[in-house]
């Protein structure tokens, strides 16, 4: 696992109680197949999630 020295801005698909959503976030760690992201939900709450690498796009 690689940890980011500084967060990398990205757009990410996450699964919430309301369904799947594309949100802005930052990559904080990754492997060859997955990315750990920090994001804000639609209510401004911070969330963390591991997502597949193909669910993120750098901003």
C-alpha positions as CSV (number, residue, x, y, z in Angstrom):
1,X,0.0,0.0,0.0
2,X,1.2,3.5,-0.9
3,X,0.3,6.5,1.3
4,X,0.0,9.9,-0.3
5,X,2.4,12.6,1.0
6,X,-0.2,15.1,0.1
7,X,-3.8,14.3,-0.9
8,X,-4.5,13.9,-4.6
9,X,-7.7,15.6,-5.8
10,X,-10.1,13.4,-7.7
11,X,-13.7,12.7,-8.7
12,X,-14.9,9.4,-7.2
13,X,-18.0,7.1,-7.4
14,X,-19.1,6.1,-3.9
15,X,-22.0,4.1,-2.6
16,X,-24.2,5.9,-0.1
17,X,-27.6,5.2,1.5
18,X,-29.1,7.2,-1.4
19,X,-27.3,5.1,-4.0
20,X,-24.2,5.6,-6.1
21,X,-22.9,9.2,-6.4
22,X,-20.0,10.9,-8.1
23,X,-18.4,13.2,-5.5
24,X,-15.2,15.3,-5.3
25,X,-12.6,13.8,-2.9
26,X,-8.9,13.1,-2.4
27,X,-6.8,10.0,-2.6
28,X,-5.0,9.3,0.7
29,X,-3.7,5.8,-0.1
30,X,-3.8,3.2,-2.9
31,X,-2.8,-0.2,-4.1
32,X,-2.5,-1.4,-7.7
33,X,-6.3,-2.1,-7.7
34,X,-7.9,0.1,-5.1
35,X,-7.9,3.7,-3.8
36,X,-8.7,4.9,-0.3
37,X,-10.5,8.2,-0.6
38,X,-11.6,11.0,1.7
39,X,-14.7,12.8,0.5
40,X,-17.6,15.1,1.7
41,X,-21.1,13.8,1.3
42,X,-24.1,15.9,0.2
43,X,-24.6,17.0,3.8
44,X,-20.9,18.2,4.3
45,X,-19.9,15.2,6.4
46,X,-16.5,13.6,5.8
47,X,-16.4,10.0,4.7
48,X,-13.7,7.5,3.9
49,X,-14.0,4.6,1.5
50,X,-11.9,2.0,-0.4
51,X,-13.0,2.0,-4.0
52,X,-11.8,0.2,-7.1
53,X,-9.2,2.1,-9.0
54,X,-11.4,2.5,-12.1
55,X,-14.0,4.4,-9.9
56,X,-11.7,7.5,-9.7
57,X,-10.6,10.2,-12.1
58,X,-7.9,12.8,-11.2
59,X,-9.1,16.4,-11.2
